[in-house]
Each structure stands twice: as structure tokens, then as C-alpha cells.
Amino acid sequence: MDPRHLVVLFFASSIAVVLSAATGTLLLGSLYASLMLLLLNGMRGKRLRVADVFCRVCKFPRFFAFTLFLSLPSAVVLVFLIIPGVLFGVRCFYIFSACRRSKFQDG
């Protein structure tokens, strides 16, 4: 790989990290897809430009929809299984503790 590519890749990756953090990871998929494309082009010996980081931003709606598609089942599992399970466990713990205390106070 050409040493000039390292400078371009450094700036491109810095831009991708800063922008994905600044947008709350909304542009994460688009920017990192562009960054991976830059890496592939560099390995193939093609010319790299920092502006190529934004070449996949036009595909943002597709990446965002895919992110929602993946995160929605996780949110459903969290809301319907994990949170009620924790609440049920805490409730059972307090009921068990109350029964144990009342048993020792009676006896």
C-alpha cells in the first residue's frame, strides 16, 4: 500500500469516527461502509480521496432501516421479557424476605 494512502485513511477514519459520534451513531453505517470501501480501493491500488468517505451517505435510509430492523427485536425482548423478569424476581425476593421475617417474629 502506498504511504500516501495511510494519511488519507487516517483522516478518513477520523472524520468517520467524529461524525458518527456527533450524529449519535445515525451515520455510523454509511460512514463505515465508505471507510471499508476506501480500504478495499487502497488495497487494490486505486487512488484514494478523503471525500470518498461520503460516497455511501446517499444510502443512509437503507442503512438506517436495517439498523431499526435489527434493534426493534432487541427492544421488544427487553420490554417484554427482561424487565418483567427482573421485576418478578425482585417481587419474589421481597415476598420471600417478608415471609421469613414474619416466621421468625412469630416463633
N, C-alpha and C positions, 0 to 999 in steps of 0.2 A: 504494500500500500504506500502510496506517495506521502511523504511527510507533510505536505500542504493539506492533505485530507484530514490529518489529525487536528489541525487548527480549525478547520471548517466543522468537523464533528464535535469539537469541544464547544464552539459557540452554538451550534445547532442543538446539542443536548442541553446546554444551559438555558437556552430560550424555551425548549420544550418543558423542562422542569419548572422554570419560573412561571410560565403561562398556565401550565396545568395546575400549579398550586394557587395561582392568583384567581383562576376561574372556579376554584373549588372542585377540581378534577373533572369538570364538564368536558374540557377539550383534551383530556388525557388520551383517549383512544385515537383521536385524529392525529395528534402531535406525535405520539409514539409510533403510529403506523408510518408516518412520514419519516421519522427518525430511522426506523428499520429499513425503509426503502433507501434512505441515504447510505446506510451501512452496506446494503447489498450493491448499490451502484458503485460505492468506493471499492469494494472487493472485486468488482468486475472491471475496474479500471476506468470507469466513466468519470466525467467531470462533475464535481460537487459544488453546490452553491448553498449558502445559508438560507436563501429564500425558498429552497425546496422543502424546508420544514413545514411550510404552509400549504404544500401541494395536496394534502389529503383533508384539509379543513372543510372542503366542499362536501365531503362525505360525513360530516358531523351528524346530521339527522339519523343516518343509518347506524353509526356507532352508538349514538345516544339511545336509540330504540333498542339496540342489542343490550346495552347496559341496563336499561329498565327491565327488559325481558329476563335478564339474569338476576337482578336484585329483587324483583317482585316476589318470586317464590321464597326467597330468604326472609323477606319481611313478613310474609304470610305465616311461615313456620315460627318466626319469632313471636308474632302476636297471638297465634292460636295454640301453640304447643309449649314454648319455653316459658313465657311469662305466666300463664295459668299453672304450669307445673311448679314453678318457684313459689307462687302464691299458695298453692295447695300444700306444698312441703312446709312452708312457714306456718300455715294454719295448723297442720297436723302436729308440728313441733310444739306450738303453744298449747294445743289441747292436751297433748301428752304431758307437758310440764304442769298444767293445771290439775290434771288427774293425779299425778304423782304427789303434788303438794297437798291436795285435799286428802289423799290416802295417809300421808304422814301426819297431818294435823288431826285426823280422826283417831288414829291409833296411838 
